[in-house]
Amino acid sequence: MQVQLNGKGTELADTIQNVRELLLSYQLQEKIVIVERNGEIVDRSRYEETPVMDGDRIEIVHFVGGG
């Protein structure tokens, strides 16, 4: 499946069915990211039910701590 991920064309495994699985494939913790799919922010509680489909435009913002 081909998607735009953070502005780059990316080939994803066909086994990735939803936003939660996408985050797991990149080893990202759900609590420290914000996901936008096709211009709309995905509510964290809906990651598992939000599909990832061929042609989607996905932006993932990952927060890191520092001090």
C-alpha positions in Angstrom: 0.0 0.0 0.0 1.3 3.4 -1.0 0.8 6.4 1.3 2.2 9.9 1.9 3.8 9.7 5.3 5.2 13.0 6.7 5.4 14.3 3.1 7.2 11.3 1.6 5.9 8.5 -0.5 6.1 5.4 1.6 5.2 1.8 0.9 3.5 0.1 3.9 3.0 -3.5 4.5 -0.5 -4.7 3.5 -0.9 -6.1 7.0 -1.2 -2.5 8.4 -4.9 -1.9 8.6 -5.3 1.0 11.0 -3.5 3.9 12.6 -2.7 1.9 15.7 -0.9 -0.8 13.7 0.9 2.0 11.7 2.3 3.4 15.0 3.3 0.0 16.3 5.2 -0.7 13.0 7.3 2.4 13.7 7.6 1.6 17.4 5.9 4.8 18.4 3.9 5.1 21.6 0.4 6.3 21.1 0.5 8.7 24.0 3.3 10.8 22.6 2.2 11.4 19.0 -0.5 13.2 17.2 -1.7 11.7 13.9 -3.3 13.6 11.1 -5.0 11.6 8.3 -6.0 13.3 5.1 -6.0 16.7 6.8 -8.0 15.7 9.9 -6.5 15.0 13.3 -7.3 11.5 14.5 -8.6 11.3 18.1 -6.3 8.9 20.1 -9.3 6.9 21.2 -10.0 6.1 17.5 -6.6 4.9 16.4 -7.7 1.3 16.2 -10.9 2.0 14.3 -9.3 4.5 11.8 -8.2 2.7 8.7 -5.0 3.4 6.8 -5.8 3.1 3.1 -3.9 3.3 -0.2 -3.3 7.0 -1.1 -3.8 8.4 2.4 -1.8 11.4 3.5 -0.6 10.8 7.0 1.4 13.2 9.2 2.8 11.9 12.6 4.1 14.5 15.1 6.2 12.8 17.7 6.9 14.7 20.9 10.2 14.2 22.8 11.1 15.4 26.2 14.0 17.5 27.1 15.1 19.9 29.7 
